[in-house]
């Protein structure tokens, strides 16, 4: 298995959102996220990557193991595609939404 490398906070937030965490609040330069089971995860939003030890603690707090996090991290392209589609809906998507409203 490949070693876990330091990760950007932005990527970590995307992964946590994918598994059901939502932004609860911020305090200083830290983002607090929680899920429906009220698990709290604190993410440092400094202008550098999150070190491996801190990342492992966050993964553990989120109820994940290293292997499942690595799999979610490798699916980053899929996550990015989903997020971009949400931000910039296509014309076809707009038409589909409009059709749903009139059904």
DRENKEPA-725225 format. One record per residue: residue number from 1; x, y, z of N, C-alpha, C, O in turn. Coordinates in pm, whole numbers, plus 50000, padded with zeros to 5 digits. Layout:
% DRENKEPA-725225
{zalum:NUM n.u:X n.v:Y n.w:Z ca.u:X ca.v:Y ca.w:Z c.u:X c.v:Y c.w:Z o.u:X o.v:Y o.w:Z}
...
This chain:
% DRENKEPA-725225
{zalum:1 n.u:50084 n.v:49882 n.w:50000 ca.u:50000 ca.v:50000 ca.w:50000 c.u:50089 c.v:50124 c.w:50000 o.u:50188 o.v:50129 o.w:50072}
{zalum:2 n.u:50053 n.v:50225 n.w:49919 ca.u:50133 ca.v:50347 ca.w:49916 c.u:50123 c.v:50424 c.w:50048 o.u:50025 o.v:50415 o.w:50122}
{zalum:3 n.u:50228 n.v:50500 n.w:50074 ca.u:50229 ca.v:50581 ca.w:50196 c.u:50131 c.v:50696 c.w:50184 o.u:50107 o.v:50749 o.w:50076}
{zalum:4 n.u:50075 n.v:50734 n.w:50297 ca.u:49987 ca.v:50851 ca.w:50303 c.u:50073 c.v:50976 c.w:50300 o.u:50165 o.v:50990 o.w:50380}
{zalum:5 n.u:50042 n.v:51065 n.w:50208 ca.u:50120 ca.v:51187 ca.w:50193 c.u:50042 c.v:51305 c.w:50248 o.u:49919 o.v:51298 o.w:50257}
{zalum:6 n.u:50110 n.v:51413 n.w:50285 ca.u:50039 ca.v:51534 ca.w:50327 c.u:49939 c.v:51577 c.w:50220 o.u:49965 o.v:51565 o.w:50100}
{zalum:7 n.u:49823 n.v:51626 n.w:50264 ca.u:49713 ca.v:51658 ca.w:50174 c.u:49668 c.v:51801 c.w:50196 o.u:49676 o.v:51852 o.w:50308}
{zalum:8 n.u:49621 n.v:51865 n.w:50091 ca.u:49567 ca.v:52000 ca.w:50104 c.u:49434 c.v:51995 c.w:50178 o.u:49357 o.v:51899 o.w:50164}
{zalum:9 n.u:49408 n.v:52098 n.w:50256 ca.u:49283 ca.v:52105 ca.w:50332 c.u:49162 c.v:52104 c.w:50238 o.u:49059 o.v:52045 o.w:50271}
{zalum:10 n.u:49175 n.v:52168 n.w:50124 ca.u:49066 ca.v:52174 ca.w:50026 c.u:49025 c.v:52033 c.w:49982 o.u:48906 o.v:52003 o.w:49971}
{zalum:11 n.u:49124 n.v:51946 n.w:49957 ca.u:49094 ca.v:51809 ca.w:49916 c.u:49030 c.v:51730 c.w:50028 o.u:48938 o.v:51651 o.w:50005}
{zalum:12 n.u:49078 n.v:51751 n.w:50149 ca.u:49022 ca.v:51682 ca.w:50265 c.u:48876 c.v:51722 c.w:50287 o.u:48792 o.v:51637 o.w:50316}
{zalum:13 n.u:48846 n.v:51850 n.w:50274 ca.u:48709 ca.v:51898 ca.w:50290 c.u:48618 c.v:51835 c.w:50185 o.u:48506 o.v:51795 o.w:50216}
{zalum:14 n.u:48664 n.v:51826 n.w:50061 ca.u:48585 ca.v:51764 ca.w:49955 c.u:48552 c.v:51619 c.w:49987 o.u:48438 o.v:51575 o.w:49968}
{zalum:15 n.u:48651 n.v:51546 n.w:50035 ca.u:48629 ca.v:51406 ca.w:50069 c.u:48530 c.v:51393 c.w:50183 o.u:48440 o.v:51309 o.w:50178}
{zalum:16 n.u:48546 n.v:51475 n.w:50286 ca.u:48455 ca.v:51468 ca.w:50399 c.u:48312 c.v:51504 c.w:50359 o.u:48216 o.v:51445 o.w:50409}
{zalum:17 n.u:48298 n.v:51601 n.w:50269 ca.u:48164 ca.v:51635 ca.w:50220 c.u:48103 c.v:51518 c.w:50144 o.u:47983 o.v:51493 o.w:50153}
{zalum:18 n.u:48186 n.v:51447 n.w:50071 ca.u:48138 ca.v:51333 ca.w:49994 c.u:48082 c.v:51224 c.w:50084 o.u:47988 o.v:51154 o.w:50046}
{zalum:19 n.u:48138 n.v:51208 n.w:50203 ca.u:48091 ca.v:51102 ca.w:50292 c.u:47990 c.v:51152 c.w:50394 o.u:47958 o.v:51082 o.w:50490}
{zalum:20 n.u:47939 n.v:51274 n.w:50374 ca.u:47826 ca.v:51319 ca.w:50456 c.u:47855 c.v:51425 c.w:50560 o.u:47765 o.v:51460 o.w:50637}
{zalum:21 n.u:47976 n.v:51477 n.w:50565 ca.u:48006 ca.v:51583 ca.w:50661 c.u:47963 c.v:51718 c.w:50602 o.u:47970 o.v:51739 o.w:50481}
{zalum:22 n.u:47920 n.v:51808 n.w:50689 ca.u:47885 ca.v:51944 ca.w:50647 c.u:47962 c.v:52042 c.w:50733 o.u:48003 o.v:52012 o.w:50845}
{zalum:23 n.u:47982 n.v:52162 n.w:50678 ca.u:48053 ca.v:52265 ca.w:50753 c.u:47964 c.v:52314 c.w:50865 o.u:47851 o.v:52359 o.w:50841}
{zalum:24 n.u:48013 n.v:52306 n.w:50987 ca.u:47936 ca.v:52349 ca.w:51103 c.u:47969 c.v:52494 c.w:51138 o.u:47880 o.v:52578 o.w:51152}
{zalum:25 n.u:48098 n.v:52521 n.w:51153 ca.u:48141 ca.v:52657 ca.w:51188 c.u:48292 c.v:52668 c.w:51168 o.u:48360 o.v:52568 o.w:51143}
{zalum:26 n.u:48343 n.v:52790 n.w:51178 ca.u:48486 ca.v:52810 ca.w:51177 c.u:48526 c.v:52883 c.w:51304 o.u:48449 o.v:52962 o.w:51359}
{zalum:27 n.u:48645 n.v:52856 n.w:51348 ca.u:48699 ca.v:52926 ca.w:51464 c.u:48845 c.v:52956 c.w:51432 o.u:48929 o.v:52866 o.w:51428}
{zalum:28 n.u:48871 n.v:53083 n.w:51410 ca.u:49007 ca.v:53121 ca.w:51369 c.u:49036 c.v:53063 c.w:51233 o.u:48962 o.v:53086 o.w:51137}
{zalum:29 n.u:49144 n.v:52988 n.w:51223 ca.u:49181 ca.v:52928 ca.w:51096 c.u:49150 c.v:52778 c.w:51093 o.u:49217 o.v:52701 o.w:51025}
{zalum:30 n.u:49047 n.v:52738 n.w:51167 ca.u:49008 ca.v:52598 ca.w:51172 c.u:48861 c.v:52583 c.w:51134 o.u:48776 o.v:52660 o.w:51179}
{zalum:31 n.u:48833 n.v:52484 n.w:51051 ca.u:48698 ca.v:52453 ca.w:51008 c.u:48649 c.v:52334 c.w:51088 o.u:48718 o.v:52232 o.w:51097}
{zalum:32 n.u:48531 n.v:52345 n.w:51146 ca.u:48471 ca.v:52235 ca.w:51220 c.u:48358 c.v:52180 c.w:51133 o.u:48268 o.v:52252 o.w:51092}
{zalum:33 n.u:48367 n.v:52050 n.w:51105 ca.u:48264 ca.v:51983 ca.w:51025 c.u:48201 c.v:51874 c.w:51110 o.u:48264 o.v:51818 o.w:51200}
{zalum:34 n.u:48073 n.v:51845 n.w:51081 ca.u:48008 ca.v:51735 ca.w:51153 c.u:47918 c.v:51659 c.w:51057 o.u:47881 o.v:51709 o.w:50950}
{zalum:35 n.u:47882 n.v:51537 n.w:51098 ca.u:47792 ca.v:51457 ca.w:51017 c.u:47664 c.v:51430 c.w:51094 o.u:47644 o.v:51483 o.w:51203}
{zalum:36 n.u:47576 n.v:51348 n.w:51038 ca.u:47447 ca.v:51322 ca.w:51102 c.u:47461 c.v:51250 c.w:51235 o.u:47374 o.v:51261 o.w:51322}
{zalum:37 n.u:47570 n.v:51175 n.w:51253 ca.u:47594 ca.v:51105 ca.w:51379 c.u:47663 c.v:51196 c.w:51481 o.u:47706 o.v:51149 o.w:51587}
{zalum:38 n.u:47673 n.v:51325 n.w:51450 ca.u:47736 ca.v:51427 ca.w:51535 c.u:47884 c.v:51401 c.w:51563 o.u:47936 o.v:51440 o.w:51668}
{zalum:39 n.u:47953 n.v:51336 n.w:51469 ca.u:48098 ca.v:51326 ca.w:51478 c.u:48155 c.v:51460 c.w:51436 o.u:48119 o.v:51512 o.w:51330}
{zalum:40 n.u:48243 n.v:51515 n.w:51516 ca.u:48307 ca.v:51643 ca.w:51485 c.u:48448 c.v:51620 c.w:51434 o.u:48521 o.v:51536 o.w:51487}
{zalum:41 n.u:48485 n.v:51694 n.w:51332 ca.u:48619 ca.v:51688 ca.w:51274 c.u:48669 c.v:51831 c.w:51261 o.u:48599 o.v:51917 o.w:51208}
{zalum:42 n.u:48789 n.v:51857 n.w:51310 ca.u:48849 ca.v:51989 ca.w:51301 c.u:48959 c.v:51986 c.w:51195 o.u:49050 o.v:51903 o.w:51200}
{zalum:43 n.u:48949 n.v:52078 n.w:51099 ca.u:49045 ca.v:52084 ca.w:50989 c.u:49119 c.v:52217 c.w:50992 o.u:49055 o.v:52322 o.w:50983}
{zalum:44 n.u:49252 n.v:52214 n.w:51003 ca.u:49327 ca.v:52339 ca.w:50998 c.u:49328 c.v:52396 c.w:50856 o.u:49357 o.v:52324 o.w:50760}
{zalum:45 n.u:49296 n.v:52524 n.w:50843 ca.u:49291 ca.v:52589 ca.w:50711 c.u:49410 c.v:52682 c.w:50692 o.u:49394 o.v:52797 o.w:50652}
{zalum:46 n.u:49528 n.v:52632 n.w:50721 ca.u:49649 ca.v:52711 ca.w:50702 c.u:49689 c.v:52704 c.w:50556 o.u:49636 o.v:52621 o.w:50481}
{zalum:47 n.u:49779 n.v:52786 n.w:50515 ca.u:49820 ca.v:52790 ca.w:50373 c.u:49929 c.v:52688 c.w:50342 o.u:50024 o.v:52718 o.w:50270}
{zalum:48 n.u:49915 n.v:52569 n.w:50396 ca.u:50009 ca.v:52462 ca.w:50367 c.u:49935 c.v:52330 c.w:50377 o.u:49820 o.v:52325 o.w:50421}
{zalum:49 n.u:50001 n.v:52224 n.w:50336 ca.u:49938 ca.v:52093 ca.w:50341 c.u:49928 c.v:52043 c.w:50484 o.u:50007 o.v:52081 o.w:50571}
{zalum:50 n.u:49829 n.v:51957 n.w:50508 ca.u:49810 ca.v:51899 ca.w:50641 c.u:49910 c.v:51785 c.w:50657 o.u:49912 o.v:51693 o.w:50575}
{zalum:51 n.u:49993 n.v:51789 n.w:50762 ca.u:50093 ca.v:51685 ca.w:50782 c.u:50029 c.v:51547 c.w:50801 o.u:49912 o.v:51536 o.w:50838}
{zalum:52 n.u:50106 n.v:51443 n.w:50773 ca.u:50055 ca.v:51306 ca.w:50777 c.u:49997 c.v:51268 c.w:50913 o.u:49890 o.v:51209 o.w:50919}
{zalum:53 n.u:50065 n.v:51301 n.w:51021 ca.u:50016 ca.v:51266 ca.w:51154 c.u:49883 c.v:51332 c.w:51185 o.u:49792 o.v:51268 o.w:51238}
{zalum:54 n.u:49870 n.v:51460 n.w:51153 ca.u:49745 ca.v:51532 ca.w:51174 c.u:49637 c.v:51474 c.w:51084 o.u:49522 o.v:51460 o.w:51126}
{zalum:55 n.u:49673 n.v:51441 n.w:50961 ca.u:49578 ca.v:51384 ca.w:50867 c.u:49525 c.v:51250 c.w:50918 o.u:49405 o.v:51223 o.w:50907}
{zalum:56 n.u:49612 n.v:51166 n.w:50973 ca.u:49569 ca.v:51038 ca.w:51029 c.u:49472 c.v:51058 c.w:51145 o.u:49376 o.v:50983 o.w:51160}
{zalum:57 n.u:49497 n.v:51159 n.w:51228 ca.u:49407 ca.v:51188 ca.w:51341 c.u:49270 c.v:51234 c.w:51290 o.u:49167 o.v:51194 o.w:51344}
{zalum:58 n.u:49269 n.v:51317 n.w:51187 ca.u:49143 ca.v:51365 ca.w:51130 c.u:49066 c.v:51249 c.w:51067 o.u:48944 o.v:51239 o.w:51083}
{zalum:59 n.u:49137 n.v:51161 n.w:50996 ca.u:49075 ca.v:51044 ca.w:50934 c.u:49010 c.v:50957 c.w:51042 o.u:48897 o.v:50910 o.w:51026}
{zalum:60 n.u:49081 n.v:50937 n.w:51150 ca.u:49029 ca.v:50857 ca.w:51261 c.u:48907 c.v:50924 c.w:51324 o.u:48808 o.v:50856 o.w:51354}
{zalum:61 n.u:48913 n.v:51055 n.w:51345 ca.u:48800 ca.v:51128 ca.w:51403 c.u:48675 c.v:51119 c.w:51314 o.u:48563 o.v:51121 o.w:51363}
{zalum:62 n.u:48697 n.v:51108 n.w:51183 ca.u:48586 ca.v:51101 ca.w:51088 c.u:48528 c.v:50960 c.w:51079 o.u:48428 o.v:50938 o.w:51011}
{zalum:63 n.u:48590 n.v:50865 n.w:51147 ca.u:48540 ca.v:50728 ca.w:51146 c.u:48587 c.v:50648 c.w:51026 o.u:48530 o.v:50544 o.w:50993}
{zalum:64 n.u:48692 n.v:50696 n.w:50960 ca.u:48749 ca.v:50626 ca.w:50844 c.u:48877 c.v:50555 c.w:50884 o.u:48934 o.v:50582 o.w:50990}
{zalum:65 n.u:48921 n.v:50463 n.w:50798 ca.u:49054 ca.v:50408 ca.w:50816 c.u:49141 c.v:50458 c.w:50701 o.u:49092 o.v:50519 o.w:50606}
{zalum:66 n.u:49268 n.v:50431 n.w:50711 ca.u:49364 ca.v:50484 ca.w:50614 c.u:49333 c.v:50435 c.w:50472 o.u:49343 o.v:50511 o.w:50376}
{zalum:67 n.u:49297 n.v:50307 n.w:50460 ca.u:49272 ca.v:50249 ca.w:50328 c.u:49152 c.v:50314 c.w:50260 o.u:49158 o.v:50347 o.w:50141}
{zalum:68 n.u:49043 n.v:50332 n.w:50334 ca.u:48924 ca.v:50392 ca.w:50272 c.u:48949 c.v:50538 c.w:50235 o.u:48899 o.v:50586 o.w:50133}
{zalum:69 n.u:49027 n.v:50610 n.w:50316 ca.u:49061 ca.v:50748 ca.w:50282 c.u:49145 c.v:50753 c.w:50156 o.u:49123 o.v:50838 o.w:50069}
{zalum:70 n.u:49242 n.v:50662 n.w:50145 ca.u:49328 ca.v:50660 ca.w:50026 c.u:49244 c.v:50633 c.w:49901 o.u:49270 o.v:50690 o.w:49795}
{zalum:71 n.u:49143 n.v:50546 n.w:49913 ca.u:49056 ca.v:50518 ca.w:49799 c.u:48977 c.v:50642 c.w:49761 o.u:48966 o.v:50675 o.w:49643}
{zalum:72 n.u:48921 n.v:50711 n.w:49860 ca.u:48847 ca.v:50834 ca.w:49833 c.u:48938 c.v:50941 c.w:49773 o.u:48897 o.v:51016 o.w:49685}
{zalum:73 n.u:49061 n.v:50947 n.w:49820 ca.u:49158 ca.v:51044 ca.w:49768 c.u:49194 c.v:51014 c.w:49623 o.u:49213 o.v:51105 o.w:49543}
{zalum:74 n.u:49202 n.v:50886 n.w:49589 ca.u:49234 ca.v:50849 ca.w:49450 c.u:49117 c.v:50878 c.w:49357 o.u:49136 o.v:50891 o.w:49236}
{zalum:75 n.u:48996 n.v:50887 n.w:49412 ca.u:48877 ca.v:50921 ca.w:49333 c.u:48857 c.v:51072 c.w:49326 o.u:48746 o.v:51119 o.w:49299}
{zalum:76 n.u:48963 n.v:51149 n.w:49349 ca.u:48953 ca.v:51295 ca.w:49350 c.u:48900 c.v:51350 c.w:49219 o.u:48823 o.v:51446 o.w:49218}
{zalum:77 n.u:48939 n.v:51290 n.w:49108 ca.u:48891 ca.v:51338 ca.w:48979 c.u:48739 c.v:51325 c.w:48969 o.u:48672 o.v:51413 o.w:48916}
{zalum:78 n.u:48686 n.v:51216 n.w:49020 ca.u:48541 ca.v:51196 ca.w:49019 c.u:48474 c.v:51300 c.w:49107 o.u:48370 o.v:51354 o.w:49071}
{zalum:79 n.u:48533 n.v:51328 n.w:49223 ca.u:48478 ca.v:51429 ca.w:49314 c.u:48482 c.v:51566 c.w:49247 o.u:48384 o.v:51641 o.w:49254}
{zalum:80 n.u:48594 n.v:51600 n.w:49183 ca.u:48606 ca.v:51729 ca.w:49115 c.u:48503 c.v:51742 c.w:49004 o.u:48444 o.v:51849 o.w:48986}
{zalum:81 n.u:48481 n.v:51635 n.w:48929 ca.u:48382 ca.v:51639 ca.w:48821 c.u:48243 c.v:51665 c.w:48876 o.u:48167 o.v:51744 o.w:48818}
{zalum:82 n.u:48209 n.v:51600 n.w:48986 ca.u:48077 ca.v:51620 ca.w:49048 c.u:48063 c.v:51763 c.w:49096 o.u:47960 o.v:51826 o.w:49074}
{zalum:83 n.u:48166 n.v:51815 n.w:49163 ca.u:48158 ca.v:51952 ca.w:49214 c.u:48150 c.v:52054 c.w:49103 o.u:48076 o.v:52152 o.w:49115}
{zalum:84 n.u:48223 n.v:52034 n.w:48994 ca.u:48217 ca.v:52127 ca.w:48882 c.u:48079 c.v:52124 c.w:48816 o.u:48028 o.v:52228 o.w:48773}
{zalum:85 n.u:48020 n.v:52007 n.w:48809 ca.u:47887 ca.v:51996 ca.w:48749 c.u:47784 c.v:52070 c.w:48835 o.u:47689 o.v:52128 o.w:48782}
{zalum:86 n.u:47804 n.v:52069 n.w:48967 ca.u:47712 ca.v:52140 ca.w:49056 c.u:47727 c.v:52291 c.w:49039 o.u:47628 o.v:52364 o.w:49046}
{zalum:87 n.u:47850 n.v:52338 n.w:49018 ca.u:47874 ca.v:52482 ca.w:49006 c.u:47831 c.v:52536 c.w:48871 o.u:47776 o.v:52646 o.w:48863}
{zalum:88 n.u:47856 n.v:52460 n.w:48764 ca.u:47828 ca.v:52506 ca.w:48629 c.u:47733 c.v:52409 c.w:48560 o.u:47777 o.v:52323 o.w:48483}
{zalum:89 n.u:47603 n.v:52422 n.w:48586 ca.u:47510 ca.v:52329 ca.w:48522 c.u:47508 c.v:52350 c.w:48370 o.u:47517 o.v:52463 o.w:48321}
{zalum:90 n.u:47495 n.v:52242 n.w:48301 ca.u:47491 ca.v:52249 ca.w:48155 c.u:47350 c.v:52284 c.w:48111 o.u:47256 o.v:52281 o.w:48190}
{zalum:91 n.u:47337 n.v:52316 n.w:47986 ca.u:47206 ca.v:52347 ca.w:47931 c.u:47115 c.v:52227 c.w:47943 o.u:46997 o.v:52240 o.w:47975}
{zalum:92 n.u:47169 n.v:52107 n.w:47917 ca.u:47090 ca.v:51986 ca.w:47928 c.u:47041 c.v:51969 c.w:48072 o.u:46926 o.v:51932 o.w:48096}
{zalum:93 n.u:47128 n.v:51995 n.w:48167 ca.u:47090 ca.v:51985 ca.w:48308 c.u:46980 c.v:52084 c.w:48343 o.u:46887 o.v:52050 o.w:48415}
{zalum:94 n.u:46991 n.v:52206 n.w:48290 ca.u:46887 ca.v:52306 ca.w:48314 c.u:46754 c.v:52261 c.w:48257 o.u:46649 o.v:52279 o.w:48319}
{zalum:95 n.u:46758 n.v:52203 n.w:48136 ca.u:46635 ca.v:52156 ca.w:48074 c.u:46574 c.v:52040 c.w:48152 o.u:46452 o.v:52031 o.w:48165}
{zalum:96 n.u:46660 n.v:51951 n.w:48203 ca.u:46611 ca.v:51839 ca.w:48284 c.u:46543 c.v:51890 c.w:48411 o.u:46438 o.v:51839 o.w:48449}
{zalum:97 n.u:46603 n.v:51989 n.w:48477 ca.u:46544 ca.v:52046 ca.w:48598 c.u:46411 c.v:52112 c.w:48567 o.u:46315 o.v:52099 o.w:48644}
{zalum:98 n.u:46404 n.v:52183 n.w:48457 ca.u:46281 ca.v:52248 ca.w:48416 c.u:46172 c.v:52144 c.w:48387 o.u:46056 o.v:52164 o.w:48423}
{zalum:99 n.u:46209 n.v:52036 n.w:48322 ca.u:46113 ca.v:51929 ca.w:48292 c.u:46059 c.v:51865 c.w:48419 o.u:45941 o.v:51831 o.w:48425}
{zalum:100 n.u:46144 n.v:51848 n.w:48520 ca.u:46100 ca.v:51788 ca.w:48647 c.u:45996 c.v:51876 c.w:48716 o.u:45903 o.v:51824 o.w:48778}
{zalum:101 n.u:46010 n.v:52005 n.w:48706 ca.u:45917 ca.v:52098 ca.w:48770 c.u:45776 c.v:52089 c.w:48710 o.u:45677 o.v:52114 o.w:48779}
{zalum:102 n.u:45768 n.v:52055 n.w:48583 ca.u:45639 ca.v:52052 ca.w:48516 c.u:45579 c.v:51913 c.w:48505 o.u:45477 o.v:51896 o.w:48439}
{zalum:103 n.u:45640 n.v:51815 n.w:48568 ca.u:45583 ca.v:51678 ca.w:48565 c.u:45478 c.v:51662 c.w:48668 o.u:45420 o.v:51555 o.w:48681}
